[in-house]
Amino acid sequence: MHHLFTGRQVADRLSAAASALIAAAVAVGVRAAADASAAYASARQARKSG
């Protein structure tokens, strides 16, 4: 029984780690998209005024 419990713990930890990695990847992706969007907007603005 003890082995099954620790195996379950390991699985839970791996699952939590995967969730954290996915959340971090999503956050990075959102931030990159926001940066790209801002850069695009400023480039359009510069082209308009220039």
PDBQT receptor file of N, H, CA, C and O in Angstrom, charges set to zero:
ATOM      1  N   MET A   1       0.817  -1.198   0.000  1.00  0.00    +0.000 N 
ATOM      2  CA  MET A   1       0.000   0.000   0.000  1.00  0.00    +0.000 C 
ATOM      3  C   MET A   1       0.862   1.264   0.000  1.00  0.00    +0.000 C 
ATOM      4  O   MET A   1       0.558   2.239  -0.686  1.00  0.00    +0.000 OA
ATOM      5  N   HIS A   2       1.925   1.227   0.768  1.00  0.00    +0.000 N 
ATOM      6  H   HIS A   2       2.172   0.435   1.326  1.00  0.00    +0.000 HD
ATOM      7  CA  HIS A   2       2.766   2.410   0.887  1.00  0.00    +0.000 C 
ATOM      8  C   HIS A   2       3.336   2.811  -0.478  1.00  0.00    +0.000 C 
ATOM      9  O   HIS A   2       3.392   3.996  -0.808  1.00  0.00    +0.000 OA
ATOM     10  N   HIS A   3       3.757   1.821  -1.264  1.00  0.00    +0.000 N 
ATOM     11  H   HIS A   3       3.712   0.859  -0.995  1.00  0.00    +0.000 HD
ATOM     12  CA  HIS A   3       4.329   2.122  -2.572  1.00  0.00    +0.000 C 
ATOM     13  C   HIS A   3       3.285   2.787  -3.485  1.00  0.00    +0.000 C 
ATOM     14  O   HIS A   3       3.582   3.739  -4.208  1.00  0.00    +0.000 OA
ATOM     15  N   LEU A   4       2.069   2.260  -3.429  1.00  0.00    +0.000 N 
ATOM     16  H   LEU A   4       1.828   1.487  -2.842  1.00  0.00    +0.000 HD
ATOM     17  CA  LEU A   4       1.017   2.840  -4.259  1.00  0.00    +0.000 C 
ATOM     18  C   LEU A   4       0.773   4.296  -3.868  1.00  0.00    +0.000 C 
ATOM     19  O   LEU A   4       0.573   5.158  -4.724  1.00  0.00    +0.000 OA
ATOM     20  N   PHE A   5       0.794   4.555  -2.562  1.00  0.00    +0.000 N 
ATOM     21  H   PHE A   5       0.957   3.855  -1.866  1.00  0.00    +0.000 HD
ATOM     22  CA  PHE A   5       0.548   5.909  -2.086  1.00  0.00    +0.000 C 
ATOM     23  C   PHE A   5       1.643   6.859  -2.572  1.00  0.00    +0.000 C 
ATOM     24  O   PHE A   5       1.347   7.951  -3.058  1.00  0.00    +0.000 OA
ATOM     25  N   THR A   6       2.922   6.443  -2.440  1.00  0.00    +0.000 N 
ATOM     26  H   THR A   6       3.162   5.556  -2.045  1.00  0.00    +0.000 HD
ATOM     27  CA  THR A   6       4.007   7.320  -2.884  1.00  0.00    +0.000 C 
ATOM     28  C   THR A   6       3.945   7.493  -4.402  1.00  0.00    +0.000 C 
ATOM     29  O   THR A   6       4.235   8.571  -4.920  1.00  0.00    +0.000 OA
ATOM     30  N   GLY A   7       3.565   6.421  -5.115  1.00  0.00    +0.000 N 
ATOM     31  H   GLY A   7       3.329   5.545  -4.694  1.00  0.00    +0.000 HD
ATOM     32  CA  GLY A   7       3.430   6.542  -6.563  1.00  0.00    +0.000 C 
ATOM     33  C   GLY A   7       2.368   7.565  -6.911  1.00  0.00    +0.000 C 
ATOM     34  O   GLY A   7       2.519   8.361  -7.838  1.00  0.00    +0.000 OA
ATOM     35  N   ARG A   8       1.289   7.525  -6.143  1.00  0.00    +0.000 N 
ATOM     36  H   ARG A   8       1.166   6.878  -5.390  1.00  0.00    +0.000 HD
ATOM     37  CA  ARG A   8       0.209   8.484  -6.355  1.00  0.00    +0.000 C 
ATOM     38  C   ARG A   8       0.703   9.903  -6.063  1.00  0.00    +0.000 C 
ATOM     39  O   ARG A   8       0.369  10.847  -6.780  1.00  0.00    +0.000 OA
ATOM     40  N   GLN A   9       1.493  10.039  -5.012  1.00  0.00    +0.000 N 
ATOM     41  H   GLN A   9       1.765   9.273  -4.429  1.00  0.00    +0.000 HD
ATOM     42  CA  GLN A   9       2.056  11.352  -4.662  1.00  0.00    +0.000 C 
ATOM     43  C   GLN A   9       2.924  11.883  -5.794  1.00  0.00    +0.000 C 
ATOM     44  O   GLN A   9       2.835  13.050  -6.177  1.00  0.00    +0.000 OA
ATOM     45  N   VAL A  10       3.774  10.988  -6.326  1.00  0.00    +0.000 N 
ATOM     46  H   VAL A  10       3.846  10.040  -6.015  1.00  0.00    +0.000 HD
ATOM     47  CA  VAL A  10       4.652  11.391  -7.435  1.00  0.00    +0.000 C 
ATOM     48  C   VAL A  10       3.811  11.830  -8.628  1.00  0.00    +0.000 C 
ATOM     49  O   VAL A  10       4.106  12.841  -9.266  1.00  0.00    +0.000 OA
ATOM     50  N   ALA A  11       2.764  11.066  -8.924  1.00  0.00    +0.000 N 
ATOM     51  H   ALA A  11       2.525  10.245  -8.406  1.00  0.00    +0.000 HD
ATOM     52  CA  ALA A  11       1.899  11.420 -10.052  1.00  0.00    +0.000 C 
ATOM     53  C   ALA A  11       1.250  12.782  -9.812  1.00  0.00    +0.000 C 
ATOM     54  O   ALA A  11       1.159  13.607 -10.722  1.00  0.00    +0.000 OA
ATOM     55  N   ASP A  12       0.804  13.007  -8.580  1.00  0.00    +0.000 N 
ATOM     56  H   ASP A  12       0.878  12.338  -7.841  1.00  0.00    +0.000 HD
ATOM     57  CA  ASP A  12       0.187  14.297  -8.257  1.00  0.00    +0.000 C 
ATOM     58  C   ASP A  12       1.187  15.437  -8.417  1.00  0.00    +0.000 C 
ATOM     59  O   ASP A  12       0.856  16.507  -8.926  1.00  0.00    +0.000 OA
ATOM     60  N   ARG A  13       2.411  15.186  -7.971  1.00  0.00    +0.000 N 
ATOM     61  H   ARG A  13       2.680  14.317  -7.557  1.00  0.00    +0.000 HD
ATOM     62  CA  ARG A  13       3.447  16.230  -8.083  1.00  0.00    +0.000 C 
ATOM     63  C   ARG A  13       3.768  16.514  -9.541  1.00  0.00    +0.000 C 
ATOM     64  O   ARG A  13       3.917  17.669  -9.939  1.00  0.00    +0.000 OA
ATOM     65  N   LEU A  14       3.875  15.446 -10.341  1.00  0.00    +0.000 N 
ATOM     66  H   LEU A  14       3.754  14.508 -10.018  1.00  0.00    +0.000 HD
ATOM     67  CA  LEU A  14       4.163  15.637 -11.766  1.00  0.00    +0.000 C 
ATOM     68  C   LEU A  14       3.027  16.408 -12.432  1.00  0.00    +0.000 C 
ATOM     69  O   LEU A  14       3.254  17.283 -13.268  1.00  0.00    +0.000 OA
ATOM     70  N   SER A  15       1.813  16.069 -12.048  1.00  0.00    +0.000 N 
ATOM     71  H   SER A  15       1.628  15.359 -11.368  1.00  0.00    +0.000 HD
ATOM     72  CA  SER A  15       0.654  16.746 -12.612  1.00  0.00    +0.000 C 
ATOM     73  C   SER A  15       0.673  18.230 -12.245  1.00  0.00    +0.000 C 
ATOM     74  O   SER A  15       0.399  19.091 -13.081  1.00  0.00    +0.000 OA
ATOM     75  N   ALA A  16       0.999  18.513 -10.987  1.00  0.00    +0.000 N 
ATOM     76  H   ALA A  16       1.222  17.814 -10.308  1.00  0.00    +0.000 HD
ATOM     77  CA  ALA A  16       1.060  19.907 -10.541  1.00  0.00    +0.000 C 
ATOM     78  C   ALA A  16       2.170  20.647 -11.275  1.00  0.00    +0.000 C 
ATOM     79  O   ALA A  16       1.999  21.801 -11.668  1.00  0.00    +0.000 OA
ATOM     80  N   ALA A  17       3.315  19.976 -11.461  1.00  0.00    +0.000 N 
ATOM     81  H   ALA A  17       3.454  19.038 -11.142  1.00  0.00    +0.000 HD
ATOM     82  CA  ALA A  17       4.437  20.605 -12.168  1.00  0.00    +0.000 C 
ATOM     83  C   ALA A  17       4.053  20.887 -13.611  1.00  0.00    +0.000 C 
ATOM     84  O   ALA A  17       4.377  21.945 -14.150  1.00  0.00    +0.000 OA
ATOM     85  N   ALA A  18       3.360  19.939 -14.238  1.00  0.00    +0.000 N 
ATOM     86  H   ALA A  18       3.096  19.080 -13.800  1.00  0.00    +0.000 HD
ATOM     87  CA  ALA A  18       2.932  20.131 -15.627  1.00  0.00    +0.000 C 
ATOM     88  C   ALA A  18       1.972  21.311 -15.719  1.00  0.00    +0.000 C 
ATOM     89  O   ALA A  18       2.064  22.124 -16.639  1.00  0.00    +0.000 OA
ATOM     90  N   SER A  19       1.056  21.400 -14.768  1.00  0.00    +0.000 N 
ATOM     91  H   SER A  19       0.981  20.739 -14.021  1.00  0.00    +0.000 HD
ATOM     92  CA  SER A  19       0.099  22.508 -14.759  1.00  0.00    +0.000 C 
ATOM     93  C   SER A  19       0.829  23.844 -14.622  1.00  0.00    +0.000 C 
ATOM     94  O   SER A  19       0.487  24.821 -15.289  1.00  0.00    +0.000 OA
ATOM     95  N   ALA A  20       1.832  23.874 -13.753  1.00  0.00    +0.000 N 
ATOM     96  H   ALA A  20       2.109  23.081 -13.211  1.00  0.00    +0.000 HD
ATOM     97  CA  ALA A  20       2.596  25.104 -13.546  1.00  0.00    +0.000 C 
ATOM     98  C   ALA A  20       3.355  25.481 -14.816  1.00  0.00    +0.000 C 
ATOM     99  O   ALA A  20       3.414  26.652 -15.191  1.00  0.00    +0.000 OA
ATOM    100  N   LEU A  21       3.935  24.472 -15.474  1.00  0.00    +0.000 N 
ATOM    101  H   LEU A  21       3.887  23.521 -15.170  1.00  0.00    +0.000 HD
ATOM    102  CA  LEU A  21       4.680  24.743 -16.712  1.00  0.00    +0.000 C 
ATOM    103  C   LEU A  21       3.740  25.276 -17.786  1.00  0.00    +0.000 C 
ATOM    104  O   LEU A  21       4.070  26.223 -18.500  1.00  0.00    +0.000 OA
ATOM    105  N   ILE A  22       2.569  24.659 -17.892  1.00  0.00    +0.000 N 
ATOM    106  H   ILE A  22       2.301  23.890 -17.311  1.00  0.00    +0.000 HD
ATOM    107  CA  ILE A  22       1.593  25.114 -18.892  1.00  0.00    +0.000 C 
ATOM    108  C   ILE A  22       1.160  26.546 -18.592  1.00  0.00    +0.000 C 
ATOM    109  O   ILE A  22       1.055  27.375 -19.496  1.00  0.00    +0.000 OA
ATOM    110  N   ALA A  23       0.908  26.829 -17.311  1.00  0.00    +0.000 N 
ATOM    111  H   ALA A  23       0.992  26.156 -16.577  1.00  0.00    +0.000 HD
ATOM    112  CA  ALA A  23       0.490  28.176 -16.930  1.00  0.00    +0.000 C 
ATOM    113  C   ALA A  23       1.584  29.188 -17.261  1.00  0.00    +0.000 C 
ATOM    114  O   ALA A  23       1.302  30.288 -17.737  1.00  0.00    +0.000 OA
ATOM    115  N   ALA A  24       2.842  28.804 -17.002  1.00  0.00    +0.000 N 
ATOM    116  H   ALA A  24       3.071  27.910 -16.616  1.00  0.00    +0.000 HD
ATOM    117  CA  ALA A  24       3.957  29.699 -17.298  1.00  0.00    +0.000 C 
ATOM    118  C   ALA A  24       4.072  29.919 -18.802  1.00  0.00    +0.000 C 
ATOM    119  O   ALA A  24       4.306  31.040 -19.254  1.00  0.00    +0.000 OA
ATOM    120  N   ALA A  25       3.907  28.847 -19.575  1.00  0.00    +0.000 N 
ATOM    121  H   ALA A  25       3.717  27.937 -19.207  1.00  0.00    +0.000 HD
ATOM    122  CA  ALA A  25       4.006  28.966 -21.033  1.00  0.00    +0.000 C 
ATOM    123  C   ALA A  25       2.901  29.873 -21.572  1.00  0.00    +0.000 C 
ATOM    124  O   ALA A  25       3.133  30.687 -22.466  1.00  0.00    +0.000 OA
ATOM    125  N   VAL A  26       1.702  29.723 -21.020  1.00  0.00    +0.000 N 
ATOM    126  H   VAL A  26       1.513  29.061 -20.294  1.00  0.00    +0.000 HD
ATOM    127  CA  VAL A  26       0.584  30.563 -21.448  1.00  0.00    +0.000 C 
ATOM    128  C   VAL A  26       0.865  32.025 -21.110  1.00  0.00    +0.000 C 
ATOM    129  O   VAL A  26       0.613  32.918 -21.919  1.00  0.00    +0.000 OA
ATOM    130  N   ALA A  27       1.391  32.260 -19.901  1.00  0.00    +0.000 N 
ATOM    131  H   ALA A  27       1.595  31.535 -19.243  1.00  0.00    +0.000 HD
ATOM    132  CA  ALA A  27       1.689  33.626 -19.488  1.00  0.00    +0.000 C 
ATOM    133  C   ALA A  27       2.740  34.247 -20.407  1.00  0.00    +0.000 C 
ATOM    134  O   ALA A  27       2.612  35.398 -20.824  1.00  0.00    +0.000 OA
ATOM    135  N   VAL A  28       3.779  33.473 -20.716  1.00  0.00    +0.000 N 
ATOM    136  H   VAL A  28       3.883  32.538 -20.377  1.00  0.00    +0.000 HD
ATOM    137  CA  VAL A  28       4.833  33.970 -21.615  1.00  0.00    +0.000 C 
ATOM    138  C   VAL A  28       4.257  34.252 -22.995  1.00  0.00    +0.000 C 
ATOM    139  O   VAL A  28       4.573  35.271 -23.609  1.00  0.00    +0.000 OA
ATOM    140  N   GLY A  29       3.407  33.346 -23.481  1.00  0.00    +0.000 N 
ATOM    141  H   GLY A  29       3.150  32.519 -22.982  1.00  0.00    +0.000 HD
ATOM    142  CA  GLY A  29       2.797  33.530 -24.794  1.00  0.00    +0.000 C 
ATOM    143  C   GLY A  29       1.921  34.779 -24.839  1.00  0.00    +0.000 C 
ATOM    144  O   GLY A  29       1.956  35.540 -25.805  1.00  0.00    +0.000 OA
ATOM    145  N   VAL A  30       1.141  34.977 -23.788  1.00  0.00    +0.000 N 
ATOM    146  H   VAL A  30       1.112  34.358 -23.003  1.00  0.00    +0.000 HD
ATOM    147  CA  VAL A  30       0.267  36.154 -23.728  1.00  0.00    +0.000 C 
ATOM    148  C   VAL A  30       1.104  37.424 -23.710  1.00  0.00    +0.000 C 
ATOM    149  O   VAL A  30       0.794  38.404 -24.388  1.00  0.00    +0.000 OA
ATOM    150  N   ARG A  31       2.183  37.384 -22.910  1.00  0.00    +0.000 N 
ATOM    151  H   ARG A  31       2.435  36.588 -22.360  1.00  0.00    +0.000 HD
ATOM    152  CA  ARG A  31       3.037  38.568 -22.824  1.00  0.00    +0.000 C 
ATOM    153  C   ARG A  31       3.717  38.854 -24.163  1.00  0.00    +0.000 C 
ATOM    154  O   ARG A  31       3.819  40.005 -24.586  1.00  0.00    +0.000 OA
ATOM    155  N   ALA A  32       4.179  37.789 -24.821  1.00  0.00    +0.000 N 
ATOM    156  H   ALA A  32       4.095  36.854 -24.477  1.00  0.00    +0.000 HD
ATOM    157  CA  ALA A  32       4.824  37.969 -26.131  1.00  0.00    +0.000 C 
ATOM    158  C   ALA A  32       3.824  38.523 -27.134  1.00  0.00    +0.000 C 
ATOM    159  O   ALA A  32       4.164  39.390 -27.940  1.00  0.00    +0.000 OA
ATOM    160  N   ALA A  33       2.595  38.028 -27.088  1.00  0.00    +0.000 N 
ATOM    161  H   ALA A  33       2.319  37.325 -26.433  1.00  0.00    +0.000 HD
ATOM    162  CA  ALA A  33       1.569  38.517 -28.002  1.00  0.00    +0.000 C 
ATOM    163  C   ALA A  33       1.274  39.992 -27.729  1.00  0.00    +0.000 C 
ATOM    164  O   ALA A  33       1.098  40.780 -28.658  1.00  0.00    +0.000 OA
ATOM    165  N   ALA A  34       1.222  40.355 -26.454  1.00  0.00    +0.000 N 
ATOM    166  H   ALA A  34       1.365  39.715 -25.699  1.00  0.00    +0.000 HD
ATOM    167  CA  ALA A  34       0.963  41.750 -26.101  1.00  0.00    +0.000 C 
ATOM    168  C   ALA A  34       2.106  42.645 -26.579  1.00  0.00    +0.000 C 
ATOM    169  O   ALA A  34       1.876  43.739 -27.093  1.00  0.00    +0.000 OA
ATOM    170  N   ASP A  35       3.343  42.166 -26.403  1.00  0.00    +0.000 N 
ATOM    171  H   ASP A  35       3.530  41.277 -25.985  1.00  0.00    +0.000 HD
ATOM    172  CA  ASP A  35       4.500  42.938 -26.862  1.00  0.00    +0.000 C 
ATOM    173  C   ASP A  35       4.459  43.101 -28.377  1.00  0.00    +0.000 C 
ATOM    174  O   ASP A  35       4.685  44.195 -28.894  1.00  0.00    +0.000 OA
ATOM    175  N   ALA A  36       4.172  42.014 -29.084  1.00  0.00    +0.000 N 
ATOM    176  H   ALA A  36       3.989  41.126 -28.664  1.00  0.00    +0.000 HD
ATOM    177  CA  ALA A  36       4.110  42.071 -30.546  1.00  0.00    +0.000 C 
ATOM    178  C   ALA A  36       3.006  43.015 -30.981  1.00  0.00    +0.000 C 
ATOM    179  O   ALA A  36       3.174  43.785 -31.928  1.00  0.00    +0.000 OA
ATOM    180  N   SER A  37       1.880  42.956 -30.292  1.00  0.00    +0.000 N 
ATOM    181  H   SER A  37       1.743  42.331 -29.523  1.00  0.00    +0.000 HD
ATOM    182  CA  SER A  37       0.756  43.828 -30.622  1.00  0.00    +0.000 C 
ATOM    183  C   SER A  37       1.128  45.295 -30.409  1.00  0.00    +0.000 C 
ATOM    184  O   SER A  37       0.794  46.153 -31.226  1.00  0.00    +0.000 OA
ATOM    185  N   ALA A  38       1.821  45.573 -29.308  1.00  0.00    +0.000 N 
ATOM    186  H   ALA A  38       2.093  44.876 -28.644  1.00  0.00    +0.000 HD
ATOM    187  CA  ALA A  38       2.237  46.948 -29.027  1.00  0.00    +0.000 C 
ATOM    188  C   ALA A  38       3.247  47.423 -30.068  1.00  0.00    +0.000 C 
ATOM    189  O   ALA A  38       3.179  48.559 -30.537  1.00  0.00    +0.000 OA
ATOM    190  N   ALA A  39       4.178  46.549 -30.424  1.00  0.00    +0.000 N 
ATOM    191  H   ALA A  39       4.234  45.626 -30.043  1.00  0.00    +0.000 HD
ATOM    192  CA  ALA A  39       5.182  46.912 -31.429  1.00  0.00    +0.000 C 
ATOM    193  C   ALA A  39       4.508  47.186 -32.773  1.00  0.00    +0.000 C 
ATOM    194  O   ALA A  39       4.866  48.133 -33.473  1.00  0.00    +0.000 OA
ATOM    195  N   TYR A  40       3.533  46.352 -33.125  1.00  0.00    +0.000 N 
ATOM    196  H   TYR A  40       3.242  45.583 -32.556  1.00  0.00    +0.000 HD
ATOM    197  CA  TYR A  40       2.797  46.534 -34.374  1.00  0.00    +0.000 C 
ATOM    198  C   TYR A  40       2.039  47.855 -34.371  1.00  0.00    +0.000 C 
ATOM    199  O   TYR A  40       2.031  48.587 -35.361  1.00  0.00    +0.000 OA
ATOM    200  N   ALA A  41       1.401  48.144 -33.235  1.00  0.00    +0.000 N 
ATOM    201  H   ALA A  41       1.407  47.549 -32.431  1.00  0.00    +0.000 HD
ATOM    202  CA  ALA A  41       0.631  49.381 -33.126  1.00  0.00    +0.000 C 
ATOM    203  C   ALA A  41       1.543  50.606 -33.254  1.00  0.00    +0.000 C 
ATOM    204  O   ALA A  41       1.211  51.569 -33.945  1.00  0.00    +0.000 OA
ATOM    205  N   SER A  42       2.696  50.556 -32.580  1.00  0.00    +0.000 N 
ATOM    206  H   SER A  42       2.966  49.773 -32.019  1.00  0.00    +0.000 HD
ATOM    207  CA  SER A  42       3.599  51.707 -32.652  1.00  0.00    +0.000 C 
ATOM    208  C   SER A  42       4.199  51.842 -34.046  1.00  0.00    +0.000 C 
ATOM    209  O   SER A  42       4.462  52.953 -34.506  1.00  0.00    +0.000 OA
ATOM    210  N   ALA A  43       4.415  50.721 -34.718  1.00  0.00    +0.000 N 
ATOM    211  H   ALA A  43       4.201  49.818 -34.345  1.00  0.00    +0.000 HD
ATOM    212  CA  ALA A  43       4.946  50.780 -36.096  1.00  0.00    +0.000 C 
ATOM    213  C   ALA A  43       3.899  51.395 -37.017  1.00  0.00    +0.000 C 
ATOM    214  O   ALA A  43       4.232  52.194 -37.893  1.00  0.00    +0.000 OA
ATOM    215  N   ARG A  44       2.639  51.025 -36.824  1.00  0.00    +0.000 N 
ATOM    216  H   ARG A  44       2.369  50.376 -36.112  1.00  0.00    +0.000 HD
ATOM    217  CA  ARG A  44       1.572  51.604 -37.631  1.00  0.00    +0.000 C 
ATOM    218  C   ARG A  44       1.467  53.103 -37.371  1.00  0.00    +0.000 C 
ATOM    219  O   ARG A  44       1.277  53.898 -38.292  1.00  0.00    +0.000 OA
ATOM    220  N   GLN A  45       1.595  53.472 -36.094  1.00  0.00    +0.000 N 
ATOM    221  H   GLN A  45       1.750  52.827 -35.346  1.00  0.00    +0.000 HD
ATOM    222  CA  GLN A  45       1.514  54.886 -35.718  1.00  0.00    +0.000 C 
ATOM    223  C   GLN A  45       2.655  55.676 -36.379  1.00  0.00    +0.000 C 
ATOM    224  O   GLN A  45       2.450  56.766 -36.915  1.00  0.00    +0.000 OA
ATOM    225  N   ALA A  46       3.854  55.095 -36.324  1.00  0.00    +0.000 N 
ATOM    226  H   ALA A  46       4.020  54.210 -35.889  1.00  0.00    +0.000 HD
ATOM    227  CA  ALA A  46       5.020  55.760 -36.901  1.00  0.00    +0.000 C 
ATOM    228  C   ALA A  46       4.840  55.918 -38.427  1.00  0.00    +0.000 C 
ATOM    229  O   ALA A  46       5.178  56.952 -39.003  1.00  0.00    +0.000 OA
ATOM    230  N   ARG A  47       4.300  54.866 -39.058  1.00  0.00    +0.000 N 
ATOM    231  H   ARG A  47       4.026  54.026 -38.590  1.00  0.00    +0.000 HD
ATOM    232  CA  ARG A  47       4.099  54.924 -40.503  1.00  0.00    +0.000 C 
ATOM    233  C   ARG A  47       3.056  55.982 -40.865  1.00  0.00    +0.000 C 
ATOM    234  O   ARG A  47       3.175  56.669 -41.879  1.00  0.00    +0.000 OA
ATOM    235  N   LYS A  48       2.030  56.101 -40.015  1.00  0.00    +0.000 N 
ATOM    236  H   LYS A  48       1.933  55.542 -39.191  1.00  0.00    +0.000 HD
ATOM    237  CA  LYS A  48       0.979  57.093 -40.245  1.00  0.00    +0.000 C 
ATOM    238  C   LYS A  48       1.551  58.509 -40.202  1.00  0.00    +0.000 C 
ATOM    239  O   LYS A  48       1.307  59.319 -41.095  1.00  0.00    +0.000 OA
ATOM    240  N   SER A  49       2.318  58.791 -39.144  1.00  0.00    +0.000 N 
ATOM    241  H   SER A  49       2.517  58.132 -38.418  1.00  0.00    +0.000 HD
ATOM    242  CA  SER A  49       2.820  60.153 -38.956  1.00  0.00    +0.000 C 
ATOM    243  C   SER A  49       4.029  60.425 -39.845  1.00  0.00    +0.000 C 
ATOM    244  O   SER A  49       4.303  61.575 -40.190  1.00  0.00    +0.000 OA
ATOM    245  N   GLY A  50       4.748  59.373 -40.212  1.00  0.00    +0.000 N 
ATOM    246  H   GLY A  50       4.526  58.439 -39.931  1.00  0.00    +0.000 HD
ATOM    247  CA  GLY A  50       5.943  59.559 -41.020  1.00  0.00    +0.000 C 
ATOM    248  C   GLY A  50       5.599  59.633 -42.470  1.00  0.00    +0.000 C 
ATOM    249  O   GLY A  50       6.487  59.790 -43.308  1.00  0.00    +0.000 OA
TER     250      GLY A  50
